[in-house]
Amino acid sequence: MLRPIPRPQDKIRFDRVSPSRLLRAKVLGMPDLGKLLVVMGGAIVLIGALLWSGWGGWLGRLPGDIRIERGHSGFYFPIATCIIISILLSVIVSFFRR
């Protein structure tokens, strides 16, 4: 019995990945993702409340920050503050990666 020779386009098969299948993936489960989002949201609210209450008044007024004010205009670039925030975030992220 003769079988037909498969054509190249017959062998190529593209599977569609449904969103529900992606959610069930073991990369990061939904409960873990939910916990992560809640913790990150809580941290943002806590940091915002601390800055709003006046704690961290030094933030943005460090010796390396550039502030130029002339007349009715001004330019402000917090270089030292950005470096310190970057170092702190790097340390925090390195603790979570371990």
Backbone as CSV, one residue per row, in Angstrom:
resi,resn,N_x,N_y,N_z,CA_x,CA_y,CA_z,C_x,C_y,C_z
1,MET,0.848,-1.175,0.000,0.000,0.000,0.000,0.892,1.236,0.000
2,LEU,0.578,2.138,-0.853,1.345,3.369,-0.971,0.756,4.447,-0.069
3,ARG,1.665,5.101,0.664,1.225,6.226,1.495,1.615,7.518,0.801
4,PRO,0.788,8.534,0.952,1.159,9.808,0.330,2.363,10.421,1.043
5,ILE,3.183,11.083,0.287,4.350,11.763,0.857,3.854,13.013,1.576
6,PRO,4.240,13.150,2.867,3.781,14.344,3.592,4.421,15.604,3.029
7,ARG,3.610,16.601,2.893,4.096,17.890,2.428,4.614,18.682,3.620
8,PRO,5.542,19.597,3.410,6.094,20.362,4.539,5.031,21.144,5.299
9,GLN,4.052,21.665,4.603,3.033,22.444,5.308,2.137,21.565,6.173
10,ASP,2.088,20.260,5.909,1.293,19.365,6.742,1.971,19.100,8.081
11,LYS,3.285,19.164,8.120,4.001,18.875,9.361,4.027,20.057,10.319
12,ILE,3.915,21.232,9.786,3.953,22.425,10.644,2.602,22.569,11.310
13,ARG,2.632,22.609,12.634,1.388,22.739,13.382,1.588,23.784,14.464
14,PHE,0.781,24.774,14.417,0.868,25.838,15.406,-0.264,25.650,16.407
15,ASP,0.109,25.482,17.656,-0.897,25.366,18.710,-1.195,26.752,19.257
16,ARG,-2.429,27.004,19.425,-2.815,28.265,20.048,-2.793,28.088,21.546
17,VAL,-2.254,29.072,22.213,-2.179,29.031,23.661,-3.274,29.926,24.201
18,SER,-4.181,29.329,24.922,-5.290,30.103,25.460,-4.845,30.831,26.727
19,PRO,-5.499,31.945,27.056,-5.138,32.668,28.282,-5.293,31.817,29.539
20,SER,-6.300,30.943,29.552,-6.477,30.112,30.745,-5.318,29.139,30.905
21,ARG,-4.758,28.674,29.777,-3.619,27.778,29.860,-2.394,28.530,30.375
22,LEU,-2.245,29.769,29.977,-1.135,30.566,30.482,-1.265,30.812,31.984
23,LEU,-2.495,31.010,32.448,-2.701,31.254,33.874,-2.422,30.007,34.695
24,ARG,-2.642,28.847,34.099,-2.386,27.603,34.818,-0.924,27.201,34.776
25,ALA,-0.107,27.946,34.054,1.315,27.618,33.937,1.966,27.682,35.310
26,LYS,2.980,26.883,35.483,3.638,26.790,36.785,4.722,27.845,36.979
27,VAL,4.775,28.841,36.097,5.789,29.878,36.237,5.546,30.665,37.513
28,LEU,4.383,31.200,37.666,3.995,31.928,38.871,2.498,31.729,39.015
29,GLY,2.089,30.962,40.008,0.682,30.672,40.198,-0.100,31.907,40.577
30,MET,-1.386,31.867,40.354,-2.237,33.018,40.653,-2.220,33.392,42.131
31,PRO,-2.258,32.434,43.072,-2.186,32.863,44.477,-0.873,33.584,44.792
32,ASP,0.228,33.096,44.210,1.513,33.758,44.444,1.534,35.147,43.824
33,LEU,0.983,35.269,42.642,0.929,36.566,41.978,0.062,37.541,42.774
34,GLY,-1.043,37.065,43.301,-1.905,37.917,44.113,-1.212,38.402,45.370
35,LYS,-0.494,37.497,46.027,0.244,37.883,47.229,1.314,38.916,46.895
36,LEU,2.012,38.697,45.786,3.046,39.638,45.372,2.461,41.020,45.111
37,LEU,1.333,41.083,44.424,0.708,42.377,44.135,0.227,43.068,45.405
38,VAL,-0.307,42.300,46.352,-0.769,42.899,47.610,0.412,43.451,48.401
39,VAL,1.505,42.708,48.461,2.679,43.170,49.203,3.273,44.413,48.544
40,MET,3.372,44.400,47.223,3.914,45.571,46.535,3.006,46.784,46.712
41,GLY,1.709,46.598,46.641,0.782,47.704,46.850,0.868,48.256,48.265
42,GLY,0.972,47.355,49.247,1.120,47.794,50.635,2.402,48.570,50.856
43,ALA,3.483,48.114,50.218,4.762,48.823,50.353,4.681,50.211,49.734
44,ILE,4.027,50.324,48.593,3.884,51.635,47.948,3.045,52.573,48.809
45,VAL,1.964,52.058,49.387,1.121,52.888,50.263,1.897,53.312,51.499
46,LEU,2.663,52.397,52.087,3.446,52.725,53.279,4.503,53.783,52.978
47,ILE,5.212,53.619,51.895,6.231,54.611,51.513,5.583,55.963,51.213
48,GLY,4.453,55.952,50.530,3.745,57.198,50.247,3.272,57.894,51.505
49,ALA,2.755,57.124,52.466,2.294,57.714,53.722,3.458,58.307,54.513
50,LEU,4.602,57.603,54.500,5.772,58.126,55.218,6.283,59.420,54.584
51,LEU,6.338,59.461,53.276,6.807,60.678,52.611,5.814,61.823,52.755
52,TRP,4.532,61.507,52.744,3.514,62.541,52.867,3.488,63.146,54.269
53,SER,3.807,62.313,55.279,3.776,62.797,56.662,4.985,63.660,57.011
54,GLY,5.966,63.731,56.136,7.113,64.568,56.418,8.364,63.771,56.721
55,TRP,8.237,62.461,56.958,9.416,61.640,57.153,10.132,61.547,55.821
56,GLY,11.375,61.701,55.822,12.126,61.691,54.571,12.227,63.074,53.982
57,GLY,12.191,64.095,54.835,12.332,65.460,54.361,13.693,65.710,53.740
58,TRP,14.653,64.876,54.079,15.987,64.965,53.491,15.994,64.469,52.049
59,LEU,14.982,63.700,51.700,14.929,63.102,50.367,14.741,64.202,49.332
60,GLY,15.694,64.355,48.450,15.641,65.399,47.449,16.421,66.637,47.818
61,ARG,17.016,66.649,49.001,17.810,67.799,49.445,19.221,67.376,49.833
62,LEU,19.730,66.389,49.153,21.074,65.898,49.446,22.118,66.783,48.768
63,PRO,23.366,66.727,49.238,24.409,67.585,48.660,24.661,67.370,47.165
64,GLY,24.378,66.209,46.618,24.632,65.969,45.209,23.485,66.335,44.286
65,ASP,22.368,66.785,44.826,21.213,67.147,44.010,21.421,68.522,43.378
66,ILE,21.031,68.644,42.143,21.211,69.900,41.408,19.902,70.686,41.435
67,ARG,19.997,71.939,41.884,18.822,72.815,41.914,19.247,74.193,41.430
68,ILE,18.618,74.627,40.352,18.905,75.946,39.790,17.589,76.711,39.716
69,GLU,17.536,77.852,40.391,16.334,78.685,40.366,16.722,80.093,39.936
70,ARG,16.070,80.553,38.897,16.320,81.912,38.401,14.983,82.530,38.056
71,GLY,14.691,83.604,38.708,13.440,84.299,38.436,12.234,83.434,38.769
72,HIS,11.370,83.260,37.787,10.147,82.491,37.991,10.262,81.055,37.485
73,SER,11.450,80.624,37.162,11.621,79.260,36.673,12.695,78.551,37.483
74,GLY,12.653,77.240,37.406,13.636,76.474,38.143,13.898,75.131,37.481
75,PHE,15.059,74.582,37.786,15.453,73.281,37.283,15.950,72.474,38.463
76,TYR,15.474,71.234,38.576,15.841,70.387,39.697,16.136,68.993,39.184
77,PHE,17.328,68.463,39.496,17.698,67.113,39.103,18.354,66.426,40.299
78,PRO,17.646,65.504,40.952,18.152,64.861,42.176,19.095,63.690,41.886
79,ILE,20.338,63.979,41.524,21.284,62.914,41.181,21.592,62.034,42.395
80,ALA,21.967,62.626,43.511,22.344,61.852,44.694,21.155,61.053,45.231
81,THR,19.972,61.639,45.207,18.779,60.928,45.664,18.505,59.721,44.769
82,CYS,18.659,59.879,43.456,18.441,58.759,42.527,19.447,57.641,42.776
83,ILE,20.689,57.987,43.057,21.715,56.972,43.318,21.400,56.207,44.595
84,ILE,21.003,56.913,45.644,20.684,56.251,46.913,19.466,55.351,46.765
85,ILE,18.424,55.809,46.089,17.231,54.991,45.873,17.583,53.767,45.033
86,SER,18.437,53.935,44.042,18.857,52.808,43.206,19.609,51.767,44.025
87,ILE,20.504,52.205,44.888,21.253,51.265,45.732,20.316,50.528,46.683
88,LEU,19.399,51.260,47.309,18.451,50.618,48.228,17.575,49.594,47.509
89,LEU,17.059,49.942,46.341,16.227,48.999,45.599,17.033,47.790,45.138
90,SER,18.281,47.983,44.771,19.130,46.862,44.368,19.357,45.895,45.533
91,VAL,19.579,46.430,46.720,19.770,45.585,47.902,18.490,44.821,48.228
92,ILE,17.355,45.502,48.166,16.078,44.844,48.468,15.781,43.739,47.474
93,VAL,15.990,44.008,46.194,15.726,42.998,45.159,16.689,41.822,45.313
94,SER,17.936,42.078,45.688,18.886,40.977,45.849,18.471,40.064,47.002
95,PHE,17.839,40.598,48.045,17.348,39.751,49.132,16.212,38.852,48.671
96,PHE,15.340,39.349,47.804,14.219,38.548,47.320,14.660,37.499,46.315
97,ARG,15.753,37.720,45.617,16.229,36.760,44.616,16.908,35.558,45.252
98,ARG,17.366,35.674,46.467,18.075,34.553,47.123,17.141,33.521,47.621
